[in-house]
Amino acid sequence: MSDLMMPLFYFLLTILVYLAAVHLQRRIEHPLLNPVLITLLVLVCLLLGLGIPYVDYQAGGHWLSDLLAPSVVALGVPLYKQIKQIKRELPGVLLVVALATIFALTSTVVLAILVGAEAEIAISLAPKSVTTPIAVMIVEQMQGEPSLGALAVIVTGLLGAIAGIPLLNLMGIREPKSRGIAMGTACHALGTARIVQEGGEQGAYSALALVLSATISAILAPILVPLILQWII
Amino acid sequence: MTFPSLCRHIASYVSSVLILLLCLFVGQLAAKYSGGVLPGSIVGMIFLALLLSLGLVKLHWVEAGANFLIRWMALLFVPIGVGLIDNLELLANSLVAILLTCLLGTVLIMALAGWLFQALERRQ
């Protein structure tokens, strides 16, 4: 019986903390109060404080992680809707997102090595601009550290949510579709959630860019990242 | 909620789950037969989009469950993030490198994607 009780407790605890964090963000609208970041901080402090090992927690936590794969499949629905909307411009969008994604993987690995990170960390950071479930799978496939990958994805997303719009203005990217594509490619879902407040057109292009860049990363990263590492080290 | 509408509600979730699992299964088969080169869930996603655009699957068969999963996606990866507690040393040693990479990388990627598409739009 207790074999099931503790995992169930951790499973429910994760959901409860997350719901509380979502509630908190609705009350106080501040981009730093990202529910995932808050939930992570609370759980990490709690487990460390009580000395509970990760394996014990993950006995219940994996019930949530297991839903990641079906949730990636579910992204097929928004993908279909956006492609229908944007059909005519799809080749241009695809070209730009593909180039930007190759650049994203390359620049991230090179930057990480330049600022002194080890290869394992560079690998874990590579898909940082990709939406979390896909980024985590990419990191797992390349045998990096998934939790570091997840952290890099949140940091990147928060950056987009907080500084993305001022950055786009500073860079002189004023055309709405381009703003959406820049945000979706660089800062995935968190950036998309912010830019959609500026306008529906930005939002649609951002969402399309986020799905496309995730797909391209998933296919290219396992081939490209080891090559870059070999070349740079 | 009336009884028939409740039934429709439940049916829409049941059909969503079945379709999502079917697509995932197809994706994982593709992953298996490609020797792990193709990512299963991504193939499943593209397969679902394909079924929708061919009209083989209707949007309302799958929308309820898909929207539910997408709405809760952020929660789903919390347990993986909690894995940081097993990697505190790694994190402490490279926190500055991680933050710098994310910061600089994001600015560069955003600039490139935005400028490229803007240039393309102006040419047309």
Interface residues (C-beta under 8 A of the other chain):
Chain A: T14 I15 Y18 P35 V36 T39 L40 L43 V44 L47 L48 Y54 Y57 Q58 G61 H62 L64 S65 L67 L68 A69 P70 S71 V72 V73 A74 L75 G76 V77 P78 L79 Y80 I83 K84 G92 V93 L95 V96 V97 L99 A100 F103 A104 S107 T108 L111 A112 V115 G116 A117 E118 E120 I121 L125 K128 S129 T131 T132 P133 I134 V136 M137 I138 Q141 E145 P146 S147 L148 A150 L151 A152 I154 V155 T156 L159 G160 G164 L167 L168 M171 I173 R174 E175 K177 S178 R179 I181 A182 M183 T185 A186 C187 A189 A209 V211 A214 T215 A218 I219 P222
Chain B: L20 L21 C23 L24 G27 G36 V37 L38 P39 G40 S41 I42 G44 M45 I46 F47 L48 A49 L52 S53 L59 V62 E63 G65 A66 N67 L69 I70 W72 M73 A74 L75 L76 F77 V78 P79 I80 G81 V82 G83 L84 I85 D86 N87 L90 L91 S94 V96 A97 I98 L99 L100 T101 C102 L103 L104 G105 T106 V107 L108 I109 M110 A111 L112 A113 G114 W115 L116 F117 Q118 L120 E121 Q124
